[in-house]
């Protein structure tokens, strides 16, 4: 996988050759943004949460009194921590703000925790359309602040706390990092937006050429954003669409990943370019042969498994 820093990030990225194992599996798997009712889409995704899962040191559950009711967080502790106290990443799962369960991201979280030697904390935030913006942001920011406040009792090094997420979770990772900067909040050691929805991709080349058949449907994103936002919400608010922040300076060191066969490729790349231009510490990864959602497809594609392990190694180098 090509890896760049802020001085070498290319002006554009594109598609390579779709991984053949992914190409064979995609027609049999779920579709994100399919033209089906939300309940059916959620049932279709349940297959991604089926075991068996890879071994891990320990998994347990926290239930906290969050800002909008009880908040559940699943903690993964590696067999061999890379440090004592341990580094940690709060993770915000994807699914267009509308889909996703903790089980559906269990394999990726175990690979990352075990290989990077860190604890991962996956936030079970409330989904849209039942919960509207900014409920999800409130819950994620609450837990990030909680982990800083309770780092000692969690055995976590407060200087090694990162925040990451994929797709809609990548959007919310960028948003919460902006909010913490703007509010003078605790200092994240790392942000890891994976193929983030940094802006709507409808008018990009990536959104056009990857519009259907590659797991995430470009036009399905319209519905998912509609599920999240009320009519009175401003889609250009930086805490909705982080690309529109007036400044991207003074943000945490970043690992940002995009994929060739992904409608969000170009908006993720554009966000990485904004971070680089603002002088942030950036590691940019582009997987030209993979699709949106690759960390969830590790059992169907050796290339997806390898890319997830390589991501874990990059995280380990920062907070392991």
C-alpha positions in Angstrom: 0.0 0.0 0.0 1.4 3.4 -0.8 2.1 5.5 2.3 2.7 9.3 2.1 3.4 12.1 4.5 2.3 15.7 4.3 5.2 16.6 2.0 4.7 13.8 -0.5 0.9 13.4 -0.7 -0.1 13.2 -4.4 -2.4 15.7 -6.1 -4.8 13.0 -6.9 -5.4 9.3 -6.4 -7.4 6.7 -8.4 -8.2 3.1 -8.9 -5.9 0.2 -9.5 -7.3 -3.3 -10.2 -10.1 -4.4 -7.8 -8.9 -7.2 -5.6 -10.2 -10.4 -7.2 -11.3 -12.0 -3.9 -13.3 -8.8 -3.1 -14.8 -8.8 -6.6 -16.0 -12.3 -6.1 -17.5 -11.7 -2.7 -19.2 -8.3 -3.1 -22.2 -9.6 -5.0 -23.0 -12.0 -2.2 -22.5 -9.5 0.7 -24.6 -6.6 2.1 -24.9 -3.2 0.4 -24.5 0.0 2.3 -27.1 2.5 1.0 -29.2 -0.1 -0.7 -32.6 0.9 -1.9 -34.3 -1.1 0.9 -36.0 -0.1 4.2 -33.6 0.7 7.1 -34.7 -2.3 9.0 -33.9 -4.6 6.1 -30.5 -3.0 5.6 -29.7 -3.6 9.2 -30.7 -7.3 8.9 -28.6 -7.6 5.8 -25.5 -6.3 7.6 -25.9 -8.8 10.5 -23.7 -11.3 8.5 -20.7 -9.1 9.0 -21.1 -9.6 12.8 -21.0 -13.4 12.8 -18.1 -15.3 14.4 -15.8 -16.9 14.9 -13.6 -14.0 15.8 -9.8 -13.9 16.1 -8.4 -14.4 19.6 -7.9 -11.4 21.9 -6.6 -10.9 25.4 -9.9 -9.8 26.9 -13.2 -8.2 25.9 -15.5 -6.4 28.3 -18.3 -3.9 28.3 -18.6 -0.5 30.0 -22.0 1.1 30.5 -21.8 4.8 31.3 -24.4 7.5 32.1 -24.0 9.3 28.8 -25.5 12.7 27.7 -28.5 11.0 26.1 -29.1 8.0 28.3 -26.9 4.9 29.0 -23.9 4.6 26.7 -22.4 1.2 26.0 -18.7 0.9 25.0 -16.9 -2.4 24.2 -13.3 -2.6 25.4 -10.7 -4.9 23.8 -7.5 -5.5 25.7 -4.6 -7.2 23.8 -2.8 -10.3 25.0 0.5 -8.4 25.0 0.2 -4.7 25.7 2.8 -2.7 23.9 3.3 -0.4 26.9 2.3 0.1 30.5 0.2 2.1 30.9 -1.4 1.1 27.6 -2.2 3.2 24.6 -5.8 3.4 23.6 -8.0 4.2 20.6 -11.6 5.2 20.9 -13.3 3.8 17.8 -16.4 5.2 16.0 -17.9 2.6 13.7 -19.2 3.4 10.2 -22.6 2.6 8.6 -23.9 5.9 7.3 -25.0 7.1 10.8 -27.8 4.6 10.2 -26.3 1.1 10.3 -23.7 -0.8 12.3 -23.4 -2.9 15.4 -20.4 -3.5 17.6 -20.3 -7.1 16.5 -20.0 -6.1 12.8 -16.7 -4.4 13.7 -15.4 -7.0 16.1 -12.9 -8.7 13.8 -11.2 -5.5 12.8 -11.1 -4.2 16.4 -9.5 -7.4 17.6 -6.9 -7.3 14.8 -6.0 -3.7 15.6 -5.9 -4.1 19.4 -3.9 -7.4 19.3 -1.4 -6.3 16.6 -0.9 -2.7 17.8 -0.8 -3.8 21.5 -3.4 -1.1 22.4 -6.8 -1.1 24.0 -9.7 -0.3 21.7 -12.9 1.2 23.0 -15.8 1.0 20.5 -18.7 3.4 21.2 -22.2 2.1 20.6 -23.6 5.5 19.8 -27.3 5.9 18.9 -28.2 5.5 15.3 -30.2 7.7 12.9 -33.0 8.2 12.0 -34.1 7.3 15.5 -31.5 9.7 17.0 -30.8 12.9 15.1 -27.6 15.0 14.9 -25.9 16.0 17.2 -26.8 13.1 19.5 -24.0 10.9 18.1 -21.3 13.7 18.4 -22.4 14.4 22.0 -22.0 10.7 22.9 -18.6 10.3 21.2 -17.2 13.5 22.7 -18.5 12.5 26.1 -16.7 9.2 26.0 -13.4 10.7 24.8 -13.5 13.1 27.7 -14.5 10.3 30.1 -11.5 8.2 29.0 -9.1 11.1 29.6 -10.6 11.8 33.0 -10.5 8.1 33.9 -7.3 7.0 32.2 -5.5 6.1 35.5 -8.2 3.6 36.6 -8.4 2.2 33.0 -4.6 1.7 33.0 -4.4 3.9 29.9 -1.6 6.4 29.2 -3.4 9.8 28.7 -0.6 10.8 26.4 -1.4 7.9 24.1 -5.2 8.2 23.5 -6.3 8.3 19.9 -9.7 8.6 18.1 -10.5 6.7 15.0 -13.4 5.6 12.8 -14.5 4.6 9.4 -16.9 6.2 6.9 -19.5 8.0 8.9 -17.3 7.2 11.9 -14.4 8.8 10.0 -16.6 11.9 9.6 -17.3 11.9 13.4 -13.7 11.3 14.2 -12.8 14.5 12.2 -15.7 16.4 13.8 -14.8 15.5 17.4 -11.1 16.3 16.8 -12.2 19.8 15.5 -14.5 20.3 18.5 -11.8 19.3 21.0 -9.4 21.7 19.4 -12.0 24.5 19.3 -13.1 23.9 22.9 -9.6 23.6 24.3 -10.4 20.0 25.2 -8.0 17.2 26.0 -5.2 16.6 23.5 -5.6 13.6 21.3 -2.3 11.8 20.4 -3.7 10.6 17.1 -6.8 10.7 14.9 -7.4 7.9 12.4 -10.2 8.8 9.9 -10.6 5.8 7.6 -12.2 6.7 4.3 -14.1 9.5 6.0 -17.2 11.3 4.7 -15.4 14.6 5.0 -17.9 16.1 2.5 -20.7 14.8 0.3 -19.1 12.9 -2.7 -21.9 13.3 -5.2 -20.0 15.6 -7.6 -16.6 13.9 -7.4 -15.1 11.5 -9.9 -14.9 8.9 -7.2 -18.6 9.3 -6.5 -19.4 8.8 -10.1 -17.1 6.0 -11.1 -17.7 4.0 -7.9 -21.4 4.7 -7.6 -22.7 1.2 -7.4 -21.8 -2.4 -6.9 -18.8 -1.7 -4.6 -20.5 -2.0 -1.2 -21.2 1.7 -0.6 -23.8 3.2 -3.0 -23.1 6.9 -3.8 -26.7 7.9 -4.0 -27.5 5.9 -0.8 -25.5 8.5 1.0 -28.2 11.0 0.4 -30.6 8.9 2.4 -28.2 8.4 5.2 -27.4 12.1 5.6 -31.2 12.7 5.5 -31.6 10.2 8.3 -29.1 12.1 10.4 -30.0 15.8 9.8 -33.1 17.8 10.6 -34.3 20.3 8.0 -33.0 23.2 10.2 -29.5 21.7 10.3 -26.8 23.4 8.1 -25.0 20.9 6.0 -22.1 23.2 5.7 -21.6 23.4 9.5 -18.0 22.1 10.1 -19.4 19.8 12.8 -21.5 18.2 10.1 -19.1 18.4 7.2 -15.6 18.8 8.5 -14.2 19.9 5.1 -15.8 23.3 5.6 -14.0 24.1 8.9 -12.5 27.6 8.5 -9.1 26.2 9.7 -7.6 22.7 9.8 -4.5 23.8 11.7 -3.4 22.4 15.1 -5.2 19.1 14.7 -3.8 15.8 16.1 -1.3 13.7 14.2 -3.3 11.9 11.6 -3.4 8.5 9.8 -5.9 8.9 7.0 -6.8 6.1 4.6 -8.6 6.1 1.3 -9.4 3.3 -1.2 -9.5 3.3 -5.0 -12.9 1.7 -5.4 -14.7 3.9 -2.9 -17.2 6.8 -3.5 -15.5 8.6 -0.6 -12.0 8.4 -2.1 -11.8 11.9 -3.4 -13.3 13.7 -0.4 -11.0 11.7 1.9 -8.0 12.6 -0.2 -9.1 16.3 -0.3 -9.3 16.3 3.5 -5.9 14.8 3.8 -4.6 17.6 1.5 -6.2 20.2 3.7 -4.5 18.7 6.8 -1.2 18.6 5.0 -1.5 22.2 3.8 -2.3 23.3 7.4 1.0 21.9 8.6 -0.4 18.9 10.5 1.6 15.7 11.1 0.0 13.4 8.4 0.4 9.8 7.4 -1.7 9.2 4.3 -2.5 5.7 3.0 -4.2 4.9 -0.3 -5.3 1.3 -1.2 -5.9 1.5 -4.9 -7.3 -2.0 -5.2 -9.8 -2.0 -2.2 -13.3 -0.8 -1.6 -15.0 1.1 1.1 -15.3 -0.9 4.3 -12.3 -3.1 3.8 -11.6 -3.7 7.6 -14.9 -5.5 7.8 -14.1 -7.8 4.9 -11.0 -9.5 6.3 -12.4 -13.0 6.2 -13.4 -12.7 2.5 -10.2 -11.1 1.2 -6.5 -11.6 2.1 -5.8 -8.1 0.8 -8.3 -6.6 3.2 -6.8 -8.6 6.1 -3.3 -7.4 5.1 -4.4 -3.8 4.8 -6.0 -4.0 8.3 -2.8 -5.4 9.8 -0.7 -2.7 8.1 -3.1 -0.1 9.6 -2.6 -1.6 13.0 1.2 -1.4 12.5 0.9 2.3 11.7 -1.2 2.9 14.8 1.3 0.9 16.9 4.1 3.2 15.7 2.2 6.2 17.1 0.4 5.0 20.3 1.6 1.4 20.8 
